[in-house]
Structure formats: structure tokens, C-alpha cells
Amino acid sequence: MLDIGWQELLVIAVIAVIVVGPRELPQLMRTAGQWMGKARRMAREFQFNLEEMGREAELDGLRKDIERFKQPMDPFRIDGKSADPVAGSPEEEDIPPEPKL
């Protein structure tokens, strides 16, 4: 993560003891730990919300695909537009229905 070795931690600890003092150091460490915990929780919640939005977007796309597949198949339809290659097809002409016998 931060790639800090034991030598760097030792230097930071010595500086903290000198600046803060040995009596206030445990309270400082406790406060720093609480801040880190809050930051981790916020990061975890943010990541969860992003993943949730991604799942919802994916589900919306799947729902649209399912609805499109539920529609009856028409060999002359392309993306909801009629692409009838036959000119003068019965769909375009007004042909009266045949009488029933």
C-alpha cells in the first residue's frame, strides 16, 4: 500500500515520541486508528455503491434484451423498422379481406 519498511516506522515512532510525548501518544494512536477506520468504511461504502450501480445498469440492459426477444419474430423487421424487400406487398396495399364461406 504505502510500502513503508521497519526503518521508516522506527523513525516515525521516534519523532512522534519526541513531538507528542509518551503520555499523549496512546491517545494520538487511538484517534489516528479511528480516522483510518472511518476512511476505510467510507471507501468500502463508495466501492459498494459503484458496484451496485454497475449491477443495476447491467440488469437494465438485460431486461431490454429480454423484452426484445419476447417480441414475435418478423423476418422483414430490422430494429423495429419494416424492411420489406417486396414492392407492393399486401401490407402496403389496401386489400379487402376474403369472405368466409
N, C-alpha and C positions, 0 to 999 in steps of 0.2 A: 504494500500500500504506500507507505511513505519511505520505505527502505531505510530505516534508521537502525544502526548497529548498536552493540552494547556500549561502545566507546562514546557515541553521541549521547546515549541515555545517561551515562555517568556524568558527562559534562553538564547536561541539562539539570540533573539532580543536584549537583554541587552548586550551580548558580541559583537554583530555586531555594536551597537551604540558606544561602548567603543573603539573597534578596528578601525572601518572605520570613525566614526564621523557622526553627524547628517546631515551635509551638503552633503556628498557624498553617504549617504545611499539610497536616491531615485534612483540615477544613478546605484548603485550596484544592487538594486532590479530589475530595468528595464532590465539590462544586464542579470541577472540570469533568468528572465522570458523569454527573447528572446532565451537563451540557452535551456531552458526547452521546449519551443515551437519547436525549431529545432529538439531536441531529439525525441519529440512525433511524429513529421511529419516523421522523418526517420523510427521510429518504425512502424508507420502506413503503410508506403510505403513498408517496408520489409514484414510485415504481408500480405499485399495485393498481393505482388509478389509470396509469398509462396502459398497462396490460389489459385492464377491464375495457377501456375504450377500444383497444385493438380487437378484443373478442367481440364486442358489440358491432363494430364495423364489419367484421368478417361474417357475423351472423346475419346482418342486414343483406350483405351480398349473397349469402346462401339462400335466404328467403326469396330474394328476387329471382335467383336461378330456379328455385323450386316452382315458383309461380309461373315462370316462363315455360317450364317443362310440363306443367299441368295443362296448359292450353292445348287444344286439339292440333294435330299436325296438319298443315296445309302445304302441299308441295309448291304452291305458287306464291307463298308469302316469305318475304325476307325482311326481318326486323320490323314486322308489323305493317309493311307496305306491300301492296299487291304487285307482283312481278309476273303477271300472266303473259306468256310469250305469244299466245294465240290472239291475233287481232280479230275483233268482232266476236268475242267469246260470249256465251249466254249470260255471263254476269253483267256485261255491259249493255246488252240489248234488252228491250222490254218484250219478252216472250210471254204470252199468256200461258197459264198452267193448262196442262192437258186435262180434259174432262174425265172424271172417273166413271167407269162402267159398272 
